[in-house]
Amino acid sequence: MYKIWLTTITLGLVIICSNVAWSQTTFMIKGKVTDNKNEPLIGVNILLGSTGVGTITDYDGNYSFTGSVKSGEYPLKFSYLGYSSQQSSVNINDNNTSLTVDMVLSDDAMKLDEVLVVGSTLTSSRRQLGNAVNSVNAKDIEKSGTGNVISALQGRVPGAKITQVSGDPAGGINVNLRGVNSISGGSDPLYVIDGIIVSNSSVAVTQTGNPSGEAQVGTPRLADINPNDIESFNIINGAAAAAIYGSLAANGVVLITTKRGALGKPKVTVGMSMNINELRKKVYISTYGKQFGFASLRLGNITGLNAAQKAANPSATFVSITRDGAVADLATNLVDVTRYDYQDNIFQAGIGTDDYVNVSGGSEKTKYFIGASYMNNQGIIKNTDFSRIGLRANIDQIINSWASVSVGLNLIRSNAKEVPTGNVFYSPINGINITNNIWDATARDANGNLKGLEPTRINPLSIIETFKMNQIVNRVMSNAKLSLFPINGLQVDFIVGCDAFSQLGNQYIPIYPYAGVNPAYYANGYASTVNNLSFIYNTDINITYNKKFGNFSSNTVMGYNYQNQRFDYTQSNGENLLPTVSTVVGSSNRQTTYDLKRRWVDGYFLQETFGYNNQLFLTLAGRLDNSVAFSVQNRNQFYSKGSLSYVLSESGFWKNSKMSNWWNGFKLRASFGESGGLNSIFPEDRITSLNSAPYLGKNTFVTNSKIGNNDIKVERTRELEGGMDLGFLKNKLNLSFSAYSQNVFDLIINRQLAASEGGTSKLDNLGKMTNNGYEVALNYNIIKNKSFNWNIYSAYSTNKNKIVSLGSPVVAINTVSGAPIFLIEGQPSSVFYGTYFARDANGNTIKNQWGLEQTEKGTAVNYKAGDAIPAGSYVLGGVLYTPKRDANGLPTGTALRKIIGNPNPDFTLSVGTNFTYKRFNFGFLIDGVYGADVFNADKRTRQGVGIGDYSEKELKGELPRGYIHSIYPVEEWRVESGSFTKLREISIGYTFPEKTIKGVSELSITLIGRNLYSFDNYSGYDPETNAGGVSDVLKGIDFGNVPVPKTFQFSVRASF
C-alpha cells in the first residue's frame, strides 16, 4: 500500500511539474532590508512565495536573487528572528522581470511571526499555534559551555525538567516534558533532527556485571551530537502539539535543526575551547583519629562484638544495646588510628578541549555547510574521559523553479573510558563511602601492586588503575529531502533518512592482587563484550497547500510517515579468568545472550488550519497509526487534535484603546490533543517466547516465565491546554502562561502472576495517571539600542503527577541500593515508601532508655473500602497501619511504612540575564529545583563504616553510643531535601573590531563557568543526581553516583 501510494503521487506530481515547466519567466529581484532605525539587517530570509527560490541579506542589508517561474503574482516574504515578518506582492511577467523591493522590519518581541518547525517538514508561525512551543537558538547554546547538546537546554525551557543525572565525561541527561507519562516505557521525548527521528537510547554496554535487579546505567546517545552544529531547538511539550507524531509522541517532541549554508562567499568559522572540570564540593569524611574497640574492628557502629573478638581484645569495653529484640555488644573504648580522605586519591581536575571548523556559503542555486569537530573531555574521576569526532555536511540545491533538494550527512565516532558507578561495591565512589578509612590506599607491596584495604572491600585505586571499561560508538545519521512546488501555494516534500549506530562495550575486572575480596565482587576476575546495534529508518511524504480568500486563509497539510526500527544486542561474559587474559575468552564459564527487537509504525495524518484576518486561527487534525506492535484487534489507532488561537491585540478596538499604549500584545490560545506511547511495547510482547535451557547435556527450549499478551495496546495521553501570550511596554516585556491537564490511560504494568497462570509476569494495560501543571515564561528587554542591550528572562514550571490506578494498590519497583521506591494509587509516581521514626503527639522522636531514637512499629493489615479506621491509624496502598506502644511507651510490633519522601519537585524556576555593551557581553543563568527529595544511600554507608559526620559525633560523645546502630534500619533517616538553586551558567566575552587581524572578519573570546555553585542543604555531593540513570521510575537516588562537576571554559571563535 505504501509503495503504491508513493508511486501514484510521484508520477502525478512529475506530470504536473513537467507541464508548468514549459512556460517560465526569468526574473531578478533586489533590494535592501533595514530596521525601523534605518540600520541594515544581516541574514534576513527572503523567499518568493512557495517556489523555494530566495536568498538572505548580506552585511549591508542588501540582497539580490534570480530565478525562473511561471508568470503571475507572488508574495515576497521577509522573515528574521526577533522581527515581525513582512511580505510584499510582486508581479512577474515578460514585461516586468527586474524588480526592486526594499523592506523595513519592526521588532517582534512576542515573536508572533517567527516561523517554527513543528514537524518533519512542517512549519507554522507562533500566531497560528494554539499551544506553547519553546525555542532555544544557537547563541544560547554557545553560552552554555557544555559539550552535551541537551544540557544546553537546562533552565531555558518552561515545562521541562532537565537533570544531569551523572557527572561522567559524556554527561548523562534526563528530560521530562510535563512529567512522567509512562512506567514501563520511559518518558524521554521524541527527538527529531532535520526531519529524521533519531535515537537517544541509553543501553549499558560496559557495566554488565551489576547485581540482579539493579539499574543498568548507560549514556544517552544524544551525547554523540556536536552542539556547535545546532541552529535551533523547538520543544513541543504536550500531546496537544505532538499529536501529529501519533503513537511516538506521548512524551513530547524535541525538534532540532542543524546549521545550513547561506548565500555568499565561502565563510570559514573556527572554534577552539579548553575547559577544566573539577569536583564542586567534597562530602564530609571524618579524619578524627579515634575508633571504637580496636584498630581492626569492622563495622563497629552497627555490629556488636562477638565472643572471639572479646577474648582477643580483653581491654575492649562494651555496652549492650537492644534493637528489634536482638542484643548487640557495642565497643565503647577508643583507640588511636590514622584516617585518610580517599577523595583526594580518586578525583582530579579533568582537562577538556572542543574544537571545530565549519565552511559555509553558496550561490543562489546551491548552498552548503560542511563541518568537522573533535572533542575530548576528561572526567573528574581519574582515568575517565569521553572523546567525539564528527563530520557534518548539509547541502541545499534549487533544481529549478518547481523543485529543490536538500541532503544531510553526519558521521560520528565516540570513545568513552569509564569506571563502575551506582549500586556496586567495586566503584570508586563506593570505595570512598563503604570503606573504613584507616588504611593507606596508596600503599603497595614489593611487586608494586596496590594493597588491600578493609577486609572484603576493594581498594578504589585498584578500580581506577586496573579495571577497563571502554565503549566505542560509530554512528551515521543521514537525510534527504525533495521539495516540489507544482503550482503557487502547493508544496510537496519527500524526506527519507536513517540513524544507525554500533555500540561496542568491553569490561574487564582483573584478579585482585590481594586476598579477602568478597566473591560477589568478582574476586577471580570478570570480562564481558557487548555489541549493541541500532537502526532507525524514516520516510515522510507531506503535502502542503496554502490559499487566501480575501481576509480568510487556509493551510492544508496531509502526510504519511513510516518508521522502521531494529535493535540487536549481543552480550558475552564470564568469570574466573586466566591470570594473563583480559577478555571473555579467558573465562571458565562463558555465557552468551542475544536479544532482537524489531518494530515498524506508519501513519497518515491530515491537518487543516483556517485563518481570519491573520488574527484568528482554528486548527483541526487527525492521525491514523498502524504498527506491527499492535494486536490485530487494536491495529488502527486514531489520534485527534484541535486548537484555537486569537491575537486579540490586533483587533481594531484594542489598537484604538488607551490600554494599547502600554499593553501592546495579547494572544489567547487553547488546544486539545491525543498521542501515544509506543516505547513500552514491541511485537515480542504479544507472544510467549521460548528460551534455551540445558537438559540431559543438551540444549532444549522452555517457555519464558514472562507471558505474552496479544491484547496489549499502546499507552495513550489526552491533553487539554490553555494559555495566553502578553506584551507590555511596547513589547519590551513579554509574558507567556500555559495551563495543562493530561490524562494518561492504558498504562502498561508488568503484572505479577500466580503460579497457576503459567508464568511469573505479564504486561497489561492496567494503569491510569494524570499530570496537571502551569508554565510561565518571561522575557524583558530592559534596554535595547545600538550600544547597550540588557535582557532578563525567566521560566517557571509546576507539575502535579498522580497515579490513579495500577491494577493493585501498590507496585514495588526494582530498587537501587535498597531505596524504597513504590508506585501507589493516589500518590505521585516513584515515592519513597519506607520505615520512619516513632514520634509522640508533639512530633518529637521517641527514645529508649539509652536515649536512642526508635523505628515506628505496630500492626499492618489489609484494608477494604468501608472498613473502620481507628484513631491514630492510617491507610496507604491498601494497608491499614496502626502504631502500637508497649508498657514503657516504646513502639512495639512490626515496623510500619509511610511515604517518607517524594523525588518529584513542587516547581522549577530559572532566571537569567544578558548584557551587551558595545563589544562586551556578560550573562548568567540561575536554575533551581524546589520541593524534591533525594534518597541518600551513601549517607548511611558512611556512618556504618565509621567515616561519616554522625560517626564522628558518636566517637566524641556528642551522640549516645549506639545511635547509628539504632537508626540504621530507619529509611526516613536517609531522605534529604533535594531542593537547590544552582549557578548554572555565567559568561563574559569580547568581540574584537573587524579586521583586527588581517583576513579575519569576526573574532571573539569567551570565558564560561558552569555549575559553579549550588545553594542547597544536601549532605551529599549534589542533589542533582540519580543512581537510576535516566530512568523515570528509579529516580532521586544517590548511591555511588559520579557528581556533576563545575566547569570553567575558555573559547576562541574566528571567521574568515
ZIWOUR-V232263 format. One record per residue. N is the residue number from 1. SS is DSSP state (a for helix, b for strand, c for the rest). PHI is phi in whole degrees, -180 to 180 (none if undefined). NEAR is the number of other ideal C-beta (glycine too) atoms within 8 Angstrom. Layout:
# ZIWOUR-V232263
n->[N N]
ss->[SS SS]
phi->[PHI PHI]
near->[NEAR NEAR]
This chain:
# ZIWOUR-V232263
n->[1 2 3 4 5 6 7 8 9 10 11 12 13 14 15 16 17 18 19 20 21 22 23 24 25 26 27 28 29 30 31 32 33 34 35 36 37 38 39 40 41 42 43 44 45 46 47 48 49 50 51 52 53 54 55 56 57 58 59 60 61 62 63 64 65 66 67 68 69 70 71 72 73 74 75 76 77 78 79 80 81 82 83 84 85 86 87 88 89 90 91 92 93 94 95 96 97 98 99 100 101 102 103 104 105 106 107 108 109 110 111 112 113 114 115 116 117 118 119 120 121 122 123 124 125 126 127 128 129 130 131 132 133 134 135 136 137 138 139 140 141 142 143 144 145 146 147 148 149 150 151 152 153 154 155 156 157 158 159 160 161 162 163 164 165 166 167 168 169 170 171 172 173 174 175 176 177 178 179 180 181 182 183 184 185 186 187 188 189 190 191 192 193 194 195 196 197 198 199 200 201 202 203 204 205 206 207 208 209 210 211 212 213 214 215 216 217 218 219 220 221 222 223 224 225 226 227 228 229 230 231 232 233 234 235 236 237 238 239 240 241 242 243 244 245 246 247 248 249 250 251 252 253 254 255 256 257 258 259 260 261 262 263 264 265 266 267 268 269 270 271 272 273 274 275 276 277 278 279 280 281 282 283 284 285 286 287 288 289 290 291 292 293 294 295 296 297 298 299 300 301 302 303 304 305 306 307 308 309 310 311 312 313 314 315 316 317 318 319 320 321 322 323 324 325 326 327 328 329 330 331 332 333 334 335 336 337 338 339 340 341 342 343 344 345 346 347 348 349 350 351 352 353 354 355 356 357 358 359 360 361 362 363 364 365 366 367 368 369 370 371 372 373 374 375 376 377 378 379 380 381 382 383 384 385 386 387 388 389 390 391 392 393 394 395 396 397 398 399 400 401 402 403 404 405 406 407 408 409 410 411 412 413 414 415 416 417 418 419 420 421 422 423 424 425 426 427 428 429 430 431 432 433 434 435 436 437 438 439 440 441 442 443 444 445 446 447 448 449 450 451 452 453 454 455 456 457 458 459 460 461 462 463 464 465 466 467 468 469 470 471 472 473 474 475 476 477 478 479 480 481 482 483 484 485 486 487 488 489 490 491 492 493 494 495 496 497 498 499 500 501 502 503 504 505 506 507 508 509 510 511 512 513 514 515 516 517 518 519 520 521 522 523 524 525 526 527 528 529 530 531 532 533 534 535 536 537 538 539 540 541 542 543 544 545 546 547 548 549 550 551 552 553 554 555 556 557 558 559 560 561 562 563 564 565 566 567 568 569 570 571 572 573 574 575 576 577 578 579 580 581 582 583 584 585 586 587 588 589 590 591 592 593 594 595 596 597 598 599 600 601 602 603 604 605 606 607 608 609 610 611 612 613 614 615 616 617 618 619 620 621 622 623 624 625 626 627 628 629 630 631 632 633 634 635 636 637 638 639 640 641 642 643 644 645 646 647 648 649 650 651 652 653 654 655 656 657 658 659 660 661 662 663 664 665 666 667 668 669 670 671 672 673 674 675 676 677 678 679 680 681 682 683 684 685 686 687 688 689 690 691 692 693 694 695 696 697 698 699 700 701 702 703 704 705 706 707 708 709 710 711 712 713 714 715 716 717 718 719 720 721 722 723 724 725 726 727 728 729 730 731 732 733 734 735 736 737 738 739 740 741 742 743 744 745 746 747 748 749 750 751 752 753 754 755 756 757 758 759 760 761 762 763 764 765 766 767 768 769 770 771 772 773 774 775 776 777 778 779 780 781 782 783 784 785 786 787 788 789 790 791 792 793 794 795 796 797 798 799 800 801 802 803 804 805 806 807 808 809 810 811 812 813 814 815 816 817 818 819 820 821 822 823 824 825 826 827 828 829 830 831 832 833 834 835 836 837 838 839 840 841 842 843 844 845 846 847 848 849 850 851 852 853 854 855 856 857 858 859 860 861 862 863 864 865 866 867 868 869 870 871 872 873 874 875 876 877 878 879 880 881 882 883 884 885 886 887 888 889 890 891 892 893 894 895 896 897 898 899 900 901 902 903 904 905 906 907 908 909 910 911 912 913 914 915 916 917 918 919 920 921 922 923 924 925 926 927 928 929 930 931 932 933 934 935 936 937 938 939 940 941 942 943 944 945 946 947 948 949 950 951 952 953 954 955 956 957 958 959 960 961 962 963 964 965 966 967 968 969 970 971 972 973 974 975 976 977 978 979 980 981 982 983 984 985 986 987 988 989 990 991 992 993 994 995 996 997 998 999 1000 1001 1002 1003 1004 1005 1006 1007 1008 1009 1010 1011 1012 1013 1014 1015 1016 1017 1018 1019 1020 1021 1022 1023 1024 1025 1026 1027 1028 1029 1030 1031 1032 1033 1034 1035 1036 1037 1038 1039 1040 1041 1042 1043 1044 1045 1046 1047 1048 1049 1050 1051 1052 1053 1054 1055 1056]
ss->[c a a a a a a a a a a a a a a a a a a a c c c c b b b b b b b b b b b c c c c b c c c c b b b b c c c c c b b b c c c c c b b b b b b b b c c b b b b b b b b b c c b b b b b b b b b b b c c b c b b b c c b b b c b c c c c c c c b b b c c c c c b b b a a a c c c c b b b b b a a a a a a a c c c c c c a a a c c c c c c b b b b b c c c c c c c c b b b b b c c c c c c c c c c c c b b b b c c b b b c c c c c c c c c c c c c c c c c c c c c c a a a a c c a a a b b b b b b b c c a a a a a a a a a a c c c c b b b b b b c c c c c b b b b b b b b b b b b b b b c c c c c c c c c c c b b b c c c c c c c c c c c c c c a a a a a a c c c c c b b b b b b c c b b b b b b c c b b b c c c c c c a a a a b c c b b b b b b b b b b b b b c c c b b b b b b b b b b b b b c c b c c c b b b b b b b b b b b b b b b b c c b b b b b b b b b b b b b b b c c c c c c c c c c a a a a a a c c c c c c c c c c b c c c c c b c c c c c c c c c a a a a a a a c b b b b b b b b b b b b b b b b b c c c c c b b b b b b b b b b b b b b b b b b b b c c c c c c c c c a a a c c c c b b b b b b b b b b b b b b b b b b b b b b b b c c b b b b b b b b b b b b b b b b b b b b b b b b c b c c c c c c a a a b c c c b b b b b b b b b b b b b b b b b b b b b b c c c b b b b b b b b b b b b c c c c a a a c b b b b b b b b b b b b a a a c a a a a c c a a a a c b b b b b b b b b b b b b b b a a a c c a a a a c c c b b b b b b c c b b b b b b c c b b c c c c c c c b b b b b b b b b b b b b b c c c c b b b b b b b b b b b b b b b b b b b b c c a a a c c c b b b b b b b b b b b b b b b b b b b b b b b b c c c b b b b b b b b b b b b b b b b b b c c c c b b b c c c c c c c c b b b b c c c c c c b b b b b c b c b c c c c c b c b c c c c c b c b c b b b b b b c c c c c c c c c c b b b b c c b b b b b c b c c c c c b c c b b c b b b b b b c c c c b b b b b b b b b b b c c b b b b b b b b b b b c c b b b b a a a a a a a a a c c c a a a a a a a c c c c c c c a a a a a c c c a a a a b b b c c b b b b b b b b b b b b c c c c c c c c c c b b b b b b b b b c c c b b c c c c c c c c c c c c c c c c c c c c c b b c c c c c c c b b b b b b b b b b c]
phi->[none -60 -69 -64 -63 -65 -65 -61 -63 -62 -64 -63 -70 -62 -64 -63 -66 -65 -67 -73 -75 -68 -114 -129 -118 -85 -137 -139 -123 -139 165 -139 -119 -132 -92 -75 -108 65 -90 -66 -109 -98 84 -68 -82 -126 -138 -87 53 -111 -79 85 -93 177 -165 -132 -77 -89 -67 -100 82 -86 -148 -163 -154 -126 -179 -133 -138 -69 -56 158 -98 -131 -82 -99 -101 -119 -140 -156 -59 90 -129 -68 -71 -133 -147 -131 -84 -124 -107 -108 -152 -64 -96 -144 -110 -123 -126 -121 -131 -93 -144 -113 -106 -104 -56 -132 -63 -78 59 -65 -98 -65 -89 -114 -81 -123 -163 -56 -132 -95 -130 -159 -83 -61 -65 -83 -80 -97 -141 -80 -130 -102 -125 -133 -106 -62 -63 -65 -65 -61 -79 -74 67 -130 -91 -101 -65 -82 -65 -65 -87 -57 80 -113 -126 -60 86 -112 -99 -114 -121 -84 -81 -150 -96 -65 -59 -80 74 -67 -123 -111 -122 -123 -103 60 87 -85 -118 -153 -105 -92 -106 84 -119 -68 -69 -80 -109 -128 -114 51 86 -112 -70 -124 -91 -123 -64 -130 -74 -81 -120 -116 -86 -93 -95 -62 -58 -59 90 -88 -66 -98 -96 -118 -93 -60 -78 -69 -62 -76 -88 -82 -59 -71 -88 -92 -92 -164 -115 -123 -108 -101 -74 -117 -65 -61 -91 -92 -57 -66 -97 58 -71 -105 -124 -63 -98 91 -135 -113 -99 -114 -113 -91 -71 -133 -76 -140 -61 142 -65 -56 -117 -102 -120 -120 -127 -136 -143 -131 -132 -121 -105 -133 -64 -72 -154 -94 -79 -77 -118 -69 -117 -64 -83 -135 -152 -74 80 -154 -62 -92 -69 -101 51 -66 -82 -126 -127 -79 -73 -94 -61 -65 -67 -65 -68 -77 -132 -64 -81 -73 -109 -154 -126 -91 -117 -102 -137 54 83 -107 -102 -122 -93 -89 -62 -120 -76 -111 -126 -82 -142 -107 -112 -123 -106 -67 -60 -69 -94 -94 -92 -144 -90 -82 -105 -134 -133 -144 -124 -153 -140 -125 -124 -140 162 152 -104 -65 -96 -126 -131 -143 -141 -130 -141 -134 -146 -143 -129 -137 -130 -79 -83 -82 -95 -57 68 -125 -164 -142 -125 -148 -114 -137 -128 -134 -140 -124 -130 -119 -130 -86 -77 -160 -70 -122 -153 -145 -137 -131 -134 -142 -143 -132 -109 -137 -135 -124 -140 -125 -106 -126 -132 -62 -138 80 -82 -134 -77 -100 -131 -59 -65 -69 -59 -69 -90 -111 -122 -64 -90 -101 -111 -83 -70 -93 -68 -130 -86 -65 -92 87 -82 -63 -85 -75 -110 -56 -52 75 -91 -113 -63 -61 -72 -62 -65 -68 -85 -118 -70 -129 -137 -130 -136 -122 -119 -114 -139 -133 -124 -137 -152 -143 -133 -111 -114 -118 -127 -62 -138 -59 97 -108 -134 -124 -119 -111 -135 -132 -174 -148 -131 -132 -150 -114 -128 -106 -123 -131 -129 -141 -114 -75 -67 -71 -81 -133 -86 94 -71 -56 -57 -66 -98 62 -61 -104 96 -154 -145 -150 -133 -127 -125 -111 -112 -130 -141 -127 -118 -126 -137 -132 -129 -124 -118 -122 -133 -111 -148 -113 -129 65 -84 -102 -137 -138 -126 -112 -130 -129 -160 -137 -133 -132 -133 -127 -124 -143 -130 -116 -130 -123 -132 -128 -146 -170 -110 55 -81 -67 -56 -106 -110 -110 -120 -66 -66 -89 -90 -89 -139 -68 -132 -129 -128 -140 -134 -124 -130 -133 -160 -128 -146 -131 -153 -115 -137 -139 -134 -127 -118 -102 -125 -131 58 58 -124 -114 -134 -121 -120 -128 -151 -150 -138 -118 -110 -140 -149 -66 -76 -83 -71 -59 -75 -120 -64 -105 -121 -107 -125 -115 -154 -151 -151 -136 -134 -138 -87 -67 -72 -99 -78 -59 -65 -72 -63 -87 -88 -65 -59 -68 -68 -123 -111 -95 -132 -154 -123 -103 -149 -153 -155 -137 -162 -128 -153 -123 -117 -80 -62 -79 -134 -130 -55 -63 -74 -87 -125 -91 -85 -113 -115 -83 -152 -75 -150 53 82 -130 -87 -142 -107 -130 -70 -64 -71 -92 -82 -73 -134 -73 -98 -62 -122 -72 -68 -129 -127 -116 -138 -112 -135 -136 -171 -150 -122 -123 -130 -129 54 58 62 -73 -108 -125 -132 -123 -131 -137 -127 -142 -139 -111 -119 -107 -134 58 -59 -89 -118 -82 -77 -80 -110 -75 -59 -71 -89 87 -169 -105 -154 -159 -75 -150 -84 -117 -105 -137 -150 -128 -133 -134 -170 -131 -138 -132 -126 -128 -141 -130 -87 -64 -135 -148 -146 -65 -100 -139 -129 -138 -131 -123 -137 -154 -139 -130 -145 -139 -141 -112 -98 -146 -87 -85 -152 -133 92 -152 -61 -138 -127 -83 -94 -52 -89 -113 57 74 -63 -81 -95 -136 -103 -131 -59 89 -121 -64 -69 61 -76 -88 -122 -149 -71 -147 -72 -77 -132 -88 -63 -92 88 -85 -67 -87 -120 -89 -66 -92 78 -104 -70 -119 -78 -68 -135 165 -117 -135 -129 -63 -117 -113 -55 100 -66 -68 -114 -61 -60 87 -94 -150 -115 -153 62 78 -123 -95 -103 -132 -64 -129 -129 -88 -65 -95 79 -97 -61 -144 112 -90 -60 -96 -124 -156 -75 -106 -177 -141 -75 -84 -73 -71 -162 -122 -148 -136 -139 -139 -148 -133 -115 -134 -124 53 -102 -99 -139 -147 -161 -151 -137 -108 -129 -138 -125 -135 92 -92 -114 -125 -89 -94 -70 -61 -59 -68 -62 -62 -71 -64 -88 98 -119 -90 -68 -64 -61 -63 -66 -70 -63 -84 82 -78 -127 -65 -63 97 -62 -65 -59 -72 -95 -57 -80 -81 -73 -57 -61 -92 -94 -128 -66 -102 -69 -154 -123 -118 -76 -71 -145 -149 -143 -142 -147 -144 -108 -76 -60 -59 64 -58 -118 -57 90 -102 -87 -149 -144 -142 -127 -144 -116 -126 -115 -133 56 -74 -150 -130 -90 -157 -112 -84 -85 -84 -66 -161 -69 -86 -165 -170 -70 -85 65 -90 -62 -94 -110 -95 -138 73 -118 -118 -153 71 -81 -75 -69 -68 -83 -91 -132 -115 -131 -117 -132 -128 -132 -139 -125 -124]
near->[4 9 6 7 9 10 8 8 11 9 8 8 11 8 8 10 12 8 7 11 9 6 6 9 12 8 12 10 13 10 11 11 16 14 11 8 6 5 7 11 13 8 8 15 10 14 11 14 10 10 14 13 11 11 9 11 15 10 5 7 13 10 15 9 13 8 12 8 14 9 8 9 6 13 9 14 13 14 11 12 6 8 13 9 14 9 8 9 8 12 8 13 9 6 4 8 11 6 11 7 10 8 12 9 15 8 10 13 12 11 10 13 12 13 8 12 9 13 12 12 11 12 8 10 11 13 12 11 15 13 15 15 12 13 11 12 10 9 6 10 13 8 11 13 11 10 9 12 12 10 12 13 13 10 13 12 11 14 14 13 11 14 9 12 13 14 12 14 13 11 13 15 14 15 12 12 13 13 13 14 14 17 13 9 11 9 11 11 12 12 12 13 12 11 12 15 10 11 9 9 9 12 8 10 12 13 14 13 10 11 7 4 5 12 13 9 13 10 10 14 14 12 14 11 12 13 12 12 12 15 8 11 12 13 17 14 15 18 15 16 16 15 16 13 13 16 15 12 17 14 14 14 13 13 12 13 11 14 11 10 11 10 12 7 4 6 11 9 13 12 13 10 11 10 14 11 15 11 11 13 7 8 12 7 14 13 8 8 7 9 14 14 13 10 7 4 12 9 9 12 14 8 7 10 12 6 5 6 12 12 7 6 10 6 5 12 7 12 10 9 14 8 9 6 4 6 7 12 10 16 13 8 9 7 10 5 9 5 12 12 9 13 11 7 9 14 8 7 7 15 9 14 12 15 11 12 11 12 12 15 12 11 6 9 5 9 14 13 15 10 16 9 15 12 13 10 16 11 14 13 13 7 7 13 11 16 11 16 9 15 10 16 11 15 12 13 10 12 6 7 12 11 12 10 11 12 11 15 10 14 9 16 11 14 11 15 9 12 12 13 15 17 12 15 10 12 14 12 13 15 16 13 13 9 14 11 12 9 11 6 12 7 7 8 7 3 6 5 8 13 11 13 10 10 6 6 12 13 13 16 11 12 15 13 8 7 14 8 14 11 14 10 14 8 15 12 15 11 14 11 12 10 14 11 14 10 7 10 9 11 12 14 15 10 17 10 14 12 14 10 14 10 15 12 16 14 15 12 10 9 8 10 8 10 5 6 12 7 7 6 10 11 9 8 14 13 17 14 12 15 12 14 11 14 11 13 10 15 11 15 13 14 13 13 11 10 7 7 7 4 5 9 11 13 11 12 14 9 12 13 14 11 13 10 12 10 13 10 13 11 11 12 15 15 11 8 15 5 5 4 9 8 9 11 6 12 14 6 7 10 7 7 8 8 8 8 9 11 12 10 15 12 12 9 15 9 13 11 12 10 13 10 7 8 12 10 15 9 15 8 13 11 14 11 14 10 14 8 12 12 10 6 5 11 8 8 14 8 15 10 17 12 16 13 14 10 13 10 13 9 8 5 6 12 9 6 7 4 7 11 5 7 11 10 15 12 15 10 17 11 17 12 19 12 16 16 16 14 9 11 12 8 9 8 11 11 8 9 8 8 8 7 8 6 7 3 4 6 6 8 7 8 9 10 7 11 12 11 10 8 8 13 10 15 18 14 14 11 15 10 19 9 14 9 15 12 14 12 7 4 13 11 11 15 11 14 11 15 10 17 10 15 10 16 10 9 15 17 14 8 11 5 11 4 4 4 8 6 12 6 11 12 14 10 11 10 16 10 16 11 16 8 13 10 17 13 12 12 10 10 11 8 7 9 6 4 5 9 10 12 11 11 12 11 15 13 15 9 12 8 12 10 15 9 8 13 8 7 8 13 9 7 10 8 12 16 12 6 13 12 16 13 12 14 11 6 10 10 13 15 13 17 14 10 12 13 13 13 9 6 3 5 5 6 8 13 8 10 3 11 6 12 11 14 13 13 13 13 9 10 6 6 10 5 4 3 7 3 8 6 3 5 10 7 9 11 9 10 13 13 14 10 12 10 7 8 3 4 6 10 14 8 8 7 9 13 12 10 10 12 12 10 14 11 11 6 9 13 11 14 9 14 10 11 11 10 8 6 7 10 12 10 12 10 13 12 12 11 14 10 8 15 12 17 17 13 16 14 13 11 11 13 14 11 15 13 12 12 9 10 15 10 10 14 12 7 5 5 8 8 9 12 13 14 12 13 12 10 9 11 13 11 9 10 12 13 10 15 13 13 9 12 12 11 15 10 14 9 11 9 8 9 5 6 7 7 8 4 4 11 7 10 12 11 10 13 10 15 13 12 11 8 7 13 6 10 6 12 9 14 12 13 16 12 15 16 19 13 16 13 11 14 12 16 12 12 17 14 13 14 15 10 12 11 13 12 14 10 14 11 12 10 13 12 11 9]
